[in-house]
Amino acid sequence: MVFSILLFAVHTAAYATLPSSEMEERRLLTGTGRRLVFNDDKICLPEAPTEPIVLTGVNMMFILGKSDHELEEADRSVSAHLPRLSMVRLLANHWLDEPTWTGNHASDCYTDAAPFITNECLRFFDDILRWSTTELGGVAPAWSVLTGRSSLAAGDGGVELSVMHNLTLRAQWATMWGTIAARYADWDNIAGYEVLSEPRDDSDPEALRATLQAACRAIWSSDARAACIVGPARFYNKDMLSESLVLSGGPQILAVNFFEPKVWSYNNDGDGDVHVPTYPGLYDCCAVTDAVRKRQVCGMLGKTCPAAPRVLVDKKWISAELGRLAEFASHVGRPVWIDQFGMQSTDDAALKAQAKLYLSDMLSLANSMRLHWNYWIWRRPQPWPCGEDGDQSKPSFALLCQKNDGTYQARTRHATRVPMISIALTRSSFITRTHARSRPQAQTQWTHSHLVQAVARSLKLTRSHAHTHSHSLHSCLRTLTCERCYTRTHSCVNSQEPACMIIFVAYLVLRFHRLV
């Protein structure tokens, strides 16, 4: 144990005490992977660094050792359903997370031995990111966010397990993130790292800031161009955004939830009673206003708002709520990302048309305000509530639901959601930019995975072995002179041109044997 403490102290020293000049020097030296470009509150592609884009997509949940939460065919089909998807939020790093820590900890990524993350989890991330950074995205390559879900470390486990209060644990946690960022610094299409999903403890804003800054500095020391993604307590409450979350040292994205209004998104009246809301519709002021603002907006007395007029929730109301986020982004010079939003299912027929209108209004406004977003959630396996039609005891946000035979299909009650999300993805400014033209859909079959297989055949290697070596060659491929044959993601622009593929595979073979 003493040895572990000494070892992590050595690991964390590089992240916690770097002077600003050395930080800047390391920013020029670390990471060769394809990364986004950040200009204040705007995000741009590296190929068009002055043209703002909007990143849009879905959430995906993965858990090590849980067969129904590992990468499967239903996940690989996401691009077929949502060909304009440009970003995926990967909830895979369960580090002192209550669902994975409970029991024998076999699925949790925490270990008290440096670098404080298990090798099994790192290999698990390898498999997921290898797919998401090379194969995900139909029209153009999608960007990946690796998310840390640490409910116990985020406050649910008390002071002893909190990275905000336990300084030893905080140092271990920062080292873990620095290790991950270094591992993938040369991998393309990683947007960044979400270090502490939904902090639970809002008792000490300064402690939260110091905690987030420690993890972000660790990431930027290893990959200076990767975004560090943070958000407010509690649970990414949009009304708790503050300048204390604006950090220094590298690219940053601010994350918030937008299940708004909750009485609509969750199909209940706030007390858990299920009912069918309406959109547009009139609601009690207290029912559609977050607790942080109830006194200011509704004149709340006790638990009620007796004097407040009812509120019309419509496109204008949504515009005002999103507008405050856009104004904050502009004020602090950081992009704001709606990491989660969605609507629970209902059998009411009228709700389908209203859901379509709500999604159309909310997402068109988010796109126009350059608020990035990811829908919650792509799929629900059987162990998660995901009832068949008519079973209101198991409402769900999922776009795909697992049936009793193990297959997935779009939820009947969510029949409007998949096409609406797809339409919103298409309408986002992301798709109008240069990036959409960099890899025409007709040529998407030549992904990195296919090229790896070609290399494996040439070298008589296993597919996983070829993956390992080909990723280490990514930076070398950028010097290839046959530029008209390749995009920055090393896909073949013209799959009908044999010389292009021959040169590419030959180059990989030669690089592998260190002959060039």
N, C-alpha and C positions, 0 to 999 in steps of 0.2 A: 504493500500500500504506500509506504514512504517513497519507494522507487517510482510509483505511478505519479505521485504528487510532484516529485522533482522533474520527471520527464515531461509532464504537461506544462510545467512552469517554463521549461526551455522552449517548448513548442509555441506557447502563447506569447512569449516575450517578443517575438518577431512581429506579431500582429498588434500588440497592445501599446508598444512604446516607440513605434516608428516616427521620427520627426517628419514634418511636412515635406522638407526637401527630399528626403529619402523616399517618402511615399510617391512623390512626383516622378523621381527617377525610376522607381519600380513600375510605375504606370506605363512607361515607355518600353519596358522590357518583358512584361508578363502577358501571355496569352496570344495565340495566333488564330484562334477560331473566328469565324464570321460572327460579328456582333452588330447590334443596333447602334444607331448614332443618336445621342441625346442633345437637343438644343433647347435649354430651359425646360418649358413644359411640353415640348414637342418631341415626338419620336420619329426618326427617319430611317430609311434603309441605307446600308453602306454604299449601295450603288447609286443612290439619289439622296445624298446627305442633307439637302436643303428642302426636301419635299415631305411635309408631315404626312403620316399615315395613322390609321386607327387599327389597333390589334384587337381581334375578336375571335371567340371560340367557345370551348366548353371545359368543364372540370372533369377530371378522371381520378378515381381513387384506386390506389394499389397498396397491398399489404403483403409483406414477405411471409411466405409459408401458408398463405390462405389461398387455396386453389381458385376460389371464386373471385379473388381480388388480384389475381395476376394477369399479365397481358394475355389476351385471348382474341379470337377471331372477331368478336363483336367490337373490340376496340380498333382492330385493324380496318374495320369497315367504316370508320367515322368519316374518312375523306370521301367515300362514295355517297354518304348521306349529306355531308356538308363540304362540298368541294372548294368552297371559298374560305374555309377555316384558316386563320392565320396565326393562332396562338393556342396552346393547350396548357392548362394548369394541372400539374402532376402531383397529387397528394401522395407521396411515396415515402418521404423521410419521417417515419414515426419514431421520434426520439423522446423518450420519457413521455409517451402518449398513453393515456389511460386505457384505451381499448387493447393496445399491444403490450403494455407493461403488466397488466393484470394477469395473474397466473405465473407461468414459468418464464416470462419475458422473451420467449423464443422469437416472437415477431417484432420485437422492439429493436431499434438500431443503437441504443445507448450501450456503451461498455465503459468501465472505469479505467481501462488501459488505453494509453495514447495510440492513435489520435482520436479516441473516444467515439468511434463509430465502428460497427462490426464489419468484418470483411464480407460477410454474407449480404449485408445491406449494400455495400459498394458494388458488388457484382450484380445485385438486383437492380440498382440504378443503371448500371452499364447496359443491361438488356433493354430497359425501358427507354433510356435516352438514345440508344443506338437506333431503335425504331422511330422514336418521335422526331429526332433531328435529321433523319435521312429519308424516311418514307412517308411521314405525315404531311398532309397538304396536297390537294388535288391540282389546283391551278398554279400554285407556287409553294415553295417549302414553308412549313409552319415553324413558328418559334416556340421553344419550350421553356416553361418555368418549373423548376424543381422546388416544391413546397415542403417546408418543415412543419409538421403538425405535432405539437408538443404540449398537449393540454395540461399535463401535470407540471411541466417546467414553466408553462405560461401563467400559472397561478392556481390551478385546481388542486395541486398537490401540497399546498401550504408553503410556508417560508422555507423549509428545508429543501424542498424540491424545486424551488423557484429560481430561475436564472436572474431574476430581478433582485433577489435578496441574498442568495447563496453565491458569494463571489468565486468560490472554488468551482462550483458547477457552471457559472457564467464563463469562466476561462476555458473550461473543457468544451463548452458549447461553441464558443468562438473558434477554438482550434478545429473542431469538427467541421465547421463551415469553411474555414480556410483550406482544409484538406480536400473537401469536395470541390471547391472552386479550382484548386490546383489540378485536380484529376481531370477536369473537363475543360481546362483553359484552351486547349487546342481543338476542341470539338466545335463544329459549326452549329449555327442556328439555336444557340442557347440565349434566351432573352435575359435571364438572371435567376436569382435565388431569393425565394420568399422565406425569410429566416424564422419568423415566429407568427404563424397563422393565428389570428384572433386572440391577442393577449387578454387574459381574464382579469388580471389585477390592475385596477385603475387607482390604487391608493397612493402611488408615488410617481408622478409623471417624469421627474428627473431621473429616477432609477430606471424607468422604462427607456428613456432616451439614451442613457449611458449603456444600457444593455444592448440596444439595437445598434448603437455606434460601434461597439466592440465586435459584433458579428460582421457588420458591413466593412469595417477596416480589414478584418481577416479575409473577406472575399476579395476586396480590391487589391490587397497585397498579392493575391494569387492570380487574379484575373481583373485587371484594371478597367476593362471595358464592359464587364458584366454588370447588370443592374442589381442593386440590393433593394429588395422590396419589403416595405414595412407598413404598418397601419396602426390605428389608434385602439386603445382599450375603451370600453370592453367590446370584444367581438367585432372589431373593425366598424364601430359605430360611426357613421358618416358625420354625425353632428359633433363628434369629438375630435375632428381634424384640427390640428393646431400647428403653429410654427415650431413647436418643440420637437416635432417629428422630422423636420428638415435637417438632414445630416450633411456633413462635409466629407470630401475625399474621393467621390466617384459618382457614377450614374445612379439615380435613385428613382423608384416608382412608389407612389403612395396608394395603398389598397383600402377599399371600403366595401361594405355590403350594401345592397340596394334591394331588399325585400320590402318594397314600399308601394302603397301602405301595407303594413303587415296584415291588417284585417282583410285585405284583398289577396295578398300573396299566399297566406296560410289558410284562407277560407274559414276564419273563425272570428269571433267578436272580441278577442283579446283575453277571454276567460276560458278558452278551450272549447266553447260550444260551436260545433260545426254549423255553418249556414252558408247560403249562396250569396256572396256579395255582388254588387253590380259595378260596371264600368261603362260610361261615366256614372257616378252616383254620389249622393249626399251622405256624409258620415259625421258622427260626433267628432268634434275637434280633438278630444283626448284620444280617440281611437286611431287617428291617422297622424298624430304628432309624437315624435320620440320624447321620452321622459325628460331628456336634457332641455327641451325647448317648451315643454307644456306650460310652465308658469309664464314664460314670456309670450308665447303665441296664443294660448288658450285661457290664460288667467286662472290656472288650476288652483283649487282650494282643496286640500286633502287629497283625495283620489278622484275627484270629479272636476268638471269644468262647467259649472252651472250657468255662467253668463256668456259663454262662447257660442257664437252662431255656428250652425252646421257648415261643413266644408265640402265644396264640390270638388271631387277628385276626377280630373279630366286631363287632357293633354297640357293645358295651361298650368295645372298644379304640378304635373310631372316636370314640366319645363322649369318651373321655379326651383324645385328640389335639385334637379341636375345642374341647373344654372349656378347654384351656390358652390357646387363641386368644381365646375369649370372656372368660376371666378377665383376660387382658392388656388387652383392649379396655376393660373396665370399670375396670381399675386406672389406665390412662393417660388415660381419657376421650376415646378416639378410636375410631371404627368400624373394624373389620377386614373386609377384602374378599378373598375367595379369587378372585384374578383368573383362575386357570387350574386346572382339574382335568379328569380324563377317564380313559378306558381304551382301550388299543390293541385292535385287532380280533383275533379268533381264529376258527378254524373249528369249534372244539369245541362240540358241541351242548349239553353240560351247562353251558357257561359262560354261555349266554344267560339261563338261570334265575338263575344266581349273579350275573350282572351286574345283573339287575333287582333282586335283593335288596340288593346292595351300594349301588346308586344310591338305592333307597328308604330305606335306613338312613342313608346319608351325607347326603342332601339333606334328609330330614326333621329330622335333628339340626341341620344348619346353619341351617335355617329357624327351628327352635325357639330356637336360641341367638342369633338375629339376626346371623348371619354372612352377609354378602352374597356372591354367587357368580356366576361366568360360566364356562360350559362351554367347553373347548378341543376342537374348533373347529367353526365352522358348516360350512364346505365346503373341499374340497381340489380345486383345478384339476389338469389332467393333469400339469403339470411337477412337482407334488409327489407323493411316493409315495402311491398310493391304489389298490392292485391290485384286480383282480376277485376274486370268491370263489374260494378255493382257492390264491391266490397269497400265501403267507406271507412272501415276500421284501419285500413292500411293506405292512407294517402301518400302520394309520392311526387317529387319534382322531376323524376327521371324521364329522359327522352326515350330510352330503351328499357324494357322491362323483361326479366327472365321468366319464362313460362315454366310450368311444372316439368316439361320434358327437357329442360336445360337450354333450350334455344331462346333467342331474343327477338323481340319485335317492337315496333313503335307502339306506344300505349294508345288504345282507342280513345281514351279521354284526352290524350295529348296529340291527337291527330293533327291539330292545327299548329302544334308547337314546332315539330321538326321542320316542316316547310317554312314556317315563319322565321325561325332562327336562320334557316338557309337563305331566305330572302334578305334578311337583315345583314347577313354576312356579305351577300352580293352587293348590297347597297352601300356598305361601308366604304369610306374613301380609300381604304387599303387596296381595294381591287381596281381602283382607277389609276394607280400609280405604276411606275416603271417596273416594280417588282412583279406585278401580274404578268408582264410581258416577257420576263426573263426566263420563264420556263413554260412554254405553251402546253396546254393540257394534253395534246396529242402525243407529246413526247415524254410524259411522266412515267412511262413504264421502265425507263432506264434509271432506277434509283441506285443509291449506294449499295443497297442489299444485293442487287443483281450484279453489280461490279465486284463485290466481295466474292460472290459465288464464282465469277469468272477467274478471279485471282486464285481462289482456292483450287480450282481445277488445274490451273497452270502450274501451281506449286505443289499440287497433291497434298494440300493441307486440309484440316477440318475447317468447317465454316467459321466456328468461333475463333479459331486460331488466326484465320485470315482477317477477321474483323479487328482483332487486337492490333495486328501489324499495320493494317491499312489506315486505321485511325491515326497512328503515329506518323503517317506520311502526309496527312492533310496539308500541313504548312508547305511541304515541298511541292505539292501539285500546283500551287499558285504561280510557280515559276515556269510552268509548261508553256511552250511557245505557240502551241496550236490553239490560240484563244478562241477562235471562232467555233471550235468544237465543244467548248466546255463553258458551263456557268460557274459561278463561285461555289456552287454546291457540288461541283464535279460530276454533274449529270451531262449526258451526251445530248447536245442540242439537236443534232440530226442523226437519229438512230439508223437511218438508211445509208449513212456514209461509213463503210467498213474501215477505212483508214483511221477514222477518228477513234473507233473502239480498239483497233489493233495497237495504235500508238499509246493509248491510255493504259491498257493492260500490260503492254510491254514495259512501259515506264514504271508501273507498280512493281513488276517482277524485278526489274533492274534495281529499283530502290531497295527492295527487300533484301537483295543480295549485296547491297552497298556498292554497286558498280557505277552508280552515277551520283 
